[in-house]
Amino acid sequence: MDLVESVYALTKTFPKQEEYRLVSQLHRAVVSIPTNLAEGHSRSTRRDYASFVSIARGSAAELETLLLIAQRTKCAKREDIAPRLGAAERIGRMLNGLRSKLADRVSPQSQNPKPKTVNPEPMNPQHRTPRTQNPEPKTQTP
C-alpha cells in the first residue's frame, strides 16, 4: 500500500496531458498489485491464490515498465523514479517467492489430475478397441 501512495504522489507532478494516459496506467498497475493479492487470498484454494499472485506479479512488472517510460519521457526525474522502481522490483521478488511457496504446497495430484476412464477395459494396442475374452481370428484376404 505504501507503493500505491508513493506512485499517486509522484503522478501529481506529471504534466496535465498525461492525466488520462500514463498517469491512468500507472494508477491501474499499482492498485492492481494489492487488490489481486487480496482477492486471491480470499479464494478457497491455494491454486486460485497462486493464480492471483501471478497476476499481481505481472502488474508489478508492468509498473516497473511504466515507471521507466515516465523517466524516459521526462515526466519525472530519475531520482524520483528510482525509489519507486526499487520498491516495485522488491515486491516482484517477494511475489515470486510467495508464488513458489504456494506452488510447492499444492499437491502433485491436484496439479495433474488423472482423466476419468471412459472405458475401463484394456485396449488392444493394434486396433485401439477393447480387448475381449475370445478375440475373433484374423483372416487375410488375397
C-alpha positions in Angstrom: 0.0 0.0 0.0 3.0 2.3 0.6 3.9 1.9 -3.0 0.4 2.9 -4.1 0.6 6.1 -2.1 4.1 6.8 -3.4 3.1 6.4 -7.0 0.0 8.5 -6.6 2.1 11.3 -5.0 4.6 11.0 -7.9 1.9 11.3 -10.6 0.6 14.5 -9.1 3.7 16.2 -10.5 3.2 14.8 -14.1 2.2 17.1 -16.9 -1.6 17.6 -17.3 -1.7 16.0 -20.7 -0.6 12.7 -19.2 -3.5 12.5 -16.8 -5.6 10.1 -18.9 -2.6 8.3 -20.4 0.5 7.4 -18.4 -1.0 8.5 -15.1 -4.0 6.4 -15.6 -1.9 3.3 -16.5 0.4 3.8 -13.5 -2.5 4.1 -11.1 -4.2 1.0 -12.6 -1.0 -1.1 -12.4 0.0 -0.1 -8.9 -3.5 -0.6 -7.5 -3.8 -4.0 -9.2 -0.9 -5.4 -7.1 -2.6 -5.3 -3.6 -6.1 -5.8 -5.0 -5.1 -9.1 -6.7 -3.4 -10.3 -3.6 -6.5 -9.5 -1.5 -8.8 -11.2 -4.0 -6.5 -14.3 -4.3 -6.2 -14.6 -0.5 -10.0 -14.7 -0.2 -10.3 -17.6 -2.6 -10.9 -21.1 -1.3 -7.9 -22.9 -2.9 -4.1 -22.4 -2.9 -4.2 -22.8 -6.7 -6.6 -19.9 -7.0 -4.4 -17.8 -4.6 -1.3 -18.7 -6.6 -3.0 -17.6 -9.8 -3.9 -14.2 -8.4 -0.3 -13.8 -7.0 0.9 -14.4 -10.6 -1.4 -11.6 -11.8 -0.1 -9.3 -9.1 3.5 -10.1 -10.2 2.5 -9.2 -13.8 1.2 -5.9 -12.5 4.4 -5.2 -10.6 6.4 -5.9 -13.8 4.0 -3.6 -15.7 4.5 -0.9 -13.1 8.3 -1.2 -13.5 8.0 -0.6 -17.2 5.6 2.3 -16.8 8.0 4.0 -14.3 10.8 3.6 -16.8 8.7 5.1 -19.5 7.8 8.0 -17.2 11.5 8.6 -16.7 12.5 8.3 -20.4 9.7 10.7 -21.4 10.8 13.1 -18.8 7.5 13.1 -16.9 9.6 12.5 -13.8 13.2 12.8 -12.7 15.4 9.7 -12.3 15.8 10.4 -8.5 12.0 10.4 -8.1 11.6 7.2 -10.1 14.5 5.2 -8.6 13.0 4.5 -5.1 9.6 3.5 -6.6 11.3 1.3 -9.2 13.3 -0.3 -6.4 10.2 -0.9 -4.4 8.4 -2.4 -7.4 11.3 -4.8 -8.0 11.4 -5.9 -4.4 7.7 -6.5 -4.4 8.1 -8.5 -7.6 10.8 -10.7 -6.0 8.5 -11.2 -2.9 5.6 -12.2 -5.1 7.8 -14.7 -7.0 8.8 -16.3 -3.6 5.2 -16.4 -2.5 4.1 -18.0 -5.8 6.8 -20.6 -5.4 5.7 -21.4 -1.9 2.1 -21.7 -2.9 3.0 -24.0 -5.8 5.1 -26.2 -3.6 2.2 -26.7 -1.2 -0.3 -27.7 -4.0 -0.3 -31.5 -4.1 1.0 -33.0 -7.3 -2.2 -35.0 -7.8 -4.3 -31.8 -7.8 -1.9 -30.2 -10.3 -2.2 -33.0 -12.8 -5.5 -34.8 -12.1 -5.8 -38.1 -13.9 -8.5 -38.1 -16.6 -11.5 -40.2 -15.8 -11.6 -43.5 -17.6 -14.4 -43.8 -20.1 -13.9 -47.4 -20.9 -12.2 -49.4 -18.1 -11.4 -52.4 -20.4 -7.8 -52.7 -21.5 -7.2 -51.5 -25.1 -5.8 -53.6 -27.9 -2.8 -51.6 -28.9 -3.0 -52.6 -32.6 -6.6 -51.6 -33.1 -7.4 -49.3 -30.2 -10.5 -51.3 -29.5 -11.3 -53.0 -26.2 -9.9 -56.4 -25.8 -12.4 -59.3 -25.5 -12.0 -62.6 -23.8 -12.3 -64.6 -27.1 -11.0 -62.4 -29.9 -12.1 -63.4 -33.4 -9.3 -64.8 -35.6 -8.0 -62.5 -38.2 -8.5 -63.6 -41.8 -6.4 -62.4 -44.6 -7.9 -61.6 -47.9 -5.9 -62.3 -51.1 
